[in-house]
């Protein structure tokens, strides 16, 4: 029966690990997003469409024409 019980040090480590995850999640939830303009996906606040004009809640609309990207120099 003694062989089925994990060592106390392992149980303590797993408990400490779980507490650290809970504490870091709580701190992250309390602080909120870290980048300006960052918000939850799929939601829009105050009718904001994300600024890209497509009516969606995110993305950023990076529709840049890169031109010739293969380096042929227009030949």
N, C-alpha and C positions, 0 to 999 in steps of 0.2 A: 504494500500500500504506500510506502514511503517513496517509491520511485515514480509515482504518478504526480506528485506535488512538485511544481517548479520551484527553483531556489528563490529564497526571499529577496535576494539582490535583483533578480530578474523582474519580480513583481514590483519592487520599488522603482526600478528603472522605467518600466512600462507606465506606471502611475505618474511618475514625473514627466514623462514624454507626453502623456495625454493632457496633463495640466498645462504644459507649455503650449500645446496646440490650442487649447481652449482660451488661454490668456492672449495669445497672439491674434486669434480670430476676433476676440472681443475688442482688443485695441484697434484692429483694422476697421471693424464695423463702427467704432466710435469716432475715428478720425475721418473716414469717408474716402472719396477718391483723391488721388494725389496729383492728377494732371488737370489743368484748367479745361473746362468744357467736357470733361469726361462724365458720363452718366450711364445709368443702367441700360442695357440693350432692350429694345422693344417698347420703350416708353418715351413719351415726349412730354415736356413740362411747359406749361403756359403757351401751348400751340407752337412751340419751337420745332422746326422740322430738321434740325441738325445743320442748317446753313447751306446745304448743297442744292436746295431747290427741287429735290425729287419727291418731297413729301414724306420721306422715310425718317426714322429717328436716328440714323447714324451714318457711318461711312466716311464722309468727308469729301466725296466727289473728286477724287484725283484722276481726272480724265485728261492727262497730258499727252500730247503728240510728241513722241520721242524721235520722229523722223527716221533717218537711216541709222539703225543701231548695230549694223553688222560691219561698219568700218569700211565700206567700199568707196566712200568719198564722193558719191554721186556719179560714179562711172557707169 
